[in-house]
Amino acid sequence: MEVNAARVLAGARTCFVGIGLPSTAANLARYTVNPDLVLIYESGTIGSKPTRLPLSIGDGELADTADSVVTVPEMFNYWLQGGRIDVGFLGAAQVDRFANINTTAVDRGPGRPEVRLPGAGGAPEIAASCGQVLMVLRHSRRNFVGALDFVTTLGHGRGPRDRAALGLPGAGPTAVITDLGVLRPDPATAELVLTELHPGVTVDQVRDATGWDLKQATQLGVTAPPTAVELTALRALKTAAAHHDPDSRTAAGHTTRKDAS
């Protein structure tokens, strides 16, 4: 999942990165398929080059390694809403068939309090204004639901014309990468369709883990297994994060600033 999410960023120039799995994928992409990728975080860091996986958007490692740090209002008003960012990379708690996202609350049924989630953050603006949106999350009926309990972030609304009707400039979600495969919106309906399976995964497995009648592409692909280079880079990033000592370790073969000096 993480390796294939990184691969999707191969041709990107700039990426607005969500925390968690999107951050793992974006940082892995910079160490493998796209070393020139400019990572942007909503805390205001532009061109961050972390030597370990950041703990949050407020991790000092992002500011310490950034080309520039701007205010949050400038980040959203000028860089994001100004259409200057190619790709937004998001996670989600719930996703529906049109790639709409819920990160606000989950209804647990009568007589039970709803589960409160972290909330929107910058996701609605990211999904609205980036050139395209990528998503990464684990595949289960808990996450891929027939109907969202709350619409936090608009993907494709209820169909292919909803974004244009709302005046949203970006293309919206173009791929959802999971631990089972890859889903992409159908050009005619905007409904997510299974386009690729990971090695060893079956279509029935994916359908069983999806809360709606998932369709599949006419020509269903299989993703390539992770390479030794990709696995080494990913493990190095995670090891550095586990030790949380970026001044004395390297990530994916890159020296830290202290080592370089």
C-alpha positions in Angstrom: 0.0 0.0 0.0 2.7 2.5 1.0 5.0 1.6 -1.9 2.2 1.9 -4.5 1.0 5.2 -3.0 4.5 6.5 -3.4 4.7 5.3 -7.0 1.6 7.4 -7.9 3.6 10.5 -7.1 6.2 9.7 -9.8 5.3 12.6 -12.1 4.2 15.1 -9.5 5.9 18.5 -9.0 4.3 19.6 -5.7 2.4 17.7 -3.1 0.2 18.9 -0.2 0.7 16.2 2.3 -1.7 14.9 4.9 -0.3 13.3 8.0 -0.1 9.5 8.6 -0.1 7.2 5.6 -0.1 10.1 3.1 3.1 11.5 4.7 4.7 8.1 4.6 4.0 7.7 0.9 5.1 11.2 0.0 8.4 10.9 1.9 9.0 7.5 0.3 8.4 9.0 -3.1 11.0 11.6 -2.5 13.6 9.0 -1.7 12.7 6.7 -4.6 10.6 7.6 -7.7 10.6 11.4 -7.4 13.6 13.0 -5.6 12.6 16.5 -6.8 9.1 16.3 -5.3 8.3 19.4 -3.2 6.5 18.4 0.0 4.1 21.0 1.4 2.4 20.7 4.8 -0.5 22.8 6.0 1.5 24.2 8.9 3.2 26.4 6.3 6.3 24.4 5.4 7.3 24.4 1.7 9.9 22.0 0.4 10.4 20.0 3.6 13.0 17.2 3.4 12.5 15.3 6.7 15.1 12.6 7.5 12.4 10.6 9.3 8.6 10.4 9.2 7.2 13.5 10.9 4.9 12.9 13.9 2.5 15.6 12.9 2.2 18.7 10.7 3.7 20.6 13.6 6.8 18.5 13.8 9.9 20.7 14.0 11.7 18.5 11.5 9.4 19.9 8.8 10.3 23.5 9.5 14.0 22.7 10.1 14.4 21.0 6.7 12.1 23.3 4.7 13.0 25.6 1.8 10.6 28.2 3.3 8.1 28.5 6.0 5.0 30.8 5.5 2.0 31.6 7.6 -1.0 29.3 7.5 -3.3 32.0 6.0 -0.7 32.5 3.2 -0.4 28.8 2.7 -4.2 28.4 2.1 -5.0 31.7 0.5 -2.1 32.1 -1.9 -0.5 28.7 -2.4 -3.4 26.3 -2.1 -6.5 28.2 -3.2 -4.3 30.0 -5.8 -4.0 26.7 -7.7 -0.3 26.4 -7.2 -0.2 22.8 -5.9 -0.4 19.8 -8.2 -1.4 17.0 -5.9 -3.1 16.7 -2.5 -2.6 13.5 -0.6 -5.2 12.6 2.0 -6.2 9.8 4.4 -9.8 9.1 5.6 -11.8 7.4 8.2 -14.7 6.7 5.8 -14.9 6.9 2.0 -18.0 6.4 -0.2 -18.4 5.3 -3.8 -17.8 8.8 -5.0 -14.6 9.3 -3.0 -16.2 11.7 -0.5 -14.5 11.6 2.9 -15.7 11.5 6.5 -13.2 12.5 9.2 -15.7 14.1 11.6 -18.0 11.6 13.3 -19.2 8.0 13.1 -22.7 6.9 14.0 -22.6 3.8 16.2 -26.4 3.2 16.2 -29.3 3.9 18.5 -28.5 4.4 22.2 -24.8 4.7 21.6 -22.8 8.0 21.4 -21.2 8.8 18.1 -17.5 8.4 17.7 -15.8 11.8 17.3 -12.9 11.9 14.8 -10.1 14.4 14.4 -12.2 16.6 12.1 -11.6 18.3 8.8 -8.2 20.0 9.2 -7.3 21.4 5.8 -8.7 18.4 3.8 -11.8 20.2 2.4 -9.6 23.0 0.9 -7.0 20.5 -0.3 -9.6 18.4 -2.1 -11.2 21.5 -3.6 -8.1 23.3 -4.9 -5.3 20.9 -5.7 -4.9 19.8 -9.3 -5.8 16.3 -8.3 -6.3 14.3 -5.0 -4.8 11.0 -4.0 -6.0 9.0 -1.1 -4.5 6.1 0.9 -6.2 4.0 3.6 -6.8 0.4 4.7 -9.6 -1.4 2.9 -12.5 -2.7 5.1 -16.3 -2.3 5.3 -15.7 0.0 8.2 -13.8 2.4 6.0 -15.4 1.9 2.6 -19.1 2.6 3.3 -22.3 2.7 1.3 -23.2 6.1 2.9 -21.0 8.5 5.0 -22.2 9.3 8.5 -20.9 12.8 7.8 -19.5 14.5 4.7 -16.3 16.3 5.8 -14.6 16.6 2.4 -16.1 16.6 -1.0 -14.7 14.1 -3.5 -17.0 13.8 -6.5 -20.2 14.6 -4.7 -23.0 12.5 -6.2 -21.6 12.3 -9.7 -19.2 13.7 -12.4 -20.8 17.2 -12.6 -21.0 18.1 -8.9 -17.6 19.6 -8.6 -18.0 21.9 -11.6 -21.4 23.0 -10.4 -19.8 24.1 -7.1 -17.0 25.9 -9.0 -14.3 23.7 -7.6 -11.2 24.0 -9.9 -9.4 20.7 -9.1 -10.0 17.4 -10.7 -10.8 15.8 -7.3 -9.8 12.3 -6.3 -8.1 10.4 -9.1 -6.9 7.3 -7.2 -7.5 5.6 -3.9 -4.7 3.2 -2.9 -5.5 0.6 -0.3 -3.8 -2.5 1.2 -5.8 -4.6 -1.3 -5.5 -2.7 -4.6 -6.2 0.6 -6.4 -9.5 2.2 -7.1 -10.1 5.0 -9.6 -13.2 7.0 -10.6 -15.0 6.0 -13.7 -14.8 8.8 -16.2 -18.5 8.6 -17.0 -20.0 8.2 -13.5 -17.2 9.3 -11.1 -17.9 6.1 -9.1 -14.8 4.4 -7.8 -13.9 1.3 -9.8 -11.3 -1.4 -8.9 -8.5 -1.0 -11.5 -5.6 -2.9 -9.9 -5.1 -5.7 -7.4 -2.0 -6.2 -5.2 -0.2 -9.5 -5.8 -2.1 -12.4 -4.1 -5.4 -10.5 -3.6 -8.6 -11.6 -5.3 -11.5 -9.5 -6.6 -13.8 -11.3 -4.1 -11.6 -10.1 -1.2 -11.9 -6.5 -2.3 -15.7 -6.7 -2.8 -16.1 -8.4 0.6 -14.3 -5.4 2.1 -16.4 -2.8 0.4 -19.7 -1.5 1.6 -21.2 -1.1 -1.9 -21.5 -3.2 -5.1 -17.9 -2.4 -6.3 -17.4 -2.6 -10.0 -14.1 -3.6 -11.7 -12.3 -2.3 -14.7 -12.6 -4.3 -18.0 -8.8 -4.8 -17.9 -7.9 -5.4 -14.3 -4.2 -4.9 -13.6 -1.9 -6.3 -10.9 0.6 -4.0 -9.1 4.3 -4.8 -9.3 5.7 -6.1 -6.0 7.9 -3.7 -4.0 11.5 -3.6 -5.1 14.5 -4.0 -2.7 15.3 -0.3 -3.1 11.7 0.7 -2.2 11.6 -1.6 0.9 15.0 -0.4 2.1 14.0 3.2 1.8 10.7 2.6 3.6 12.3 0.7 6.4 15.0 3.3 6.9 12.4 6.1 7.2 10.4 4.0 9.8 13.6 3.1 11.7 14.6 6.7 11.9 11.1 7.6 13.2 11.2 4.9 15.8 14.5 6.1 17.1 13.4 9.8 16.8 17.0 10.9 16.5 17.4 12.6 13.1 20.7 14.4 14.0 22.5 11.1 14.3 21.0 8.8 11.7 20.4 8.6 7.9 17.2 7.9 6.1 17.3 5.9 2.9 21.0 6.6 2.4 20.7 10.4 2.8 22.9 12.1 5.3 21.4 14.4 7.9 22.5 18.0 8.2 24.6 17.2 11.2 26.3 14.4 9.3 26.9 16.6 6.3 28.6 19.3 8.4 
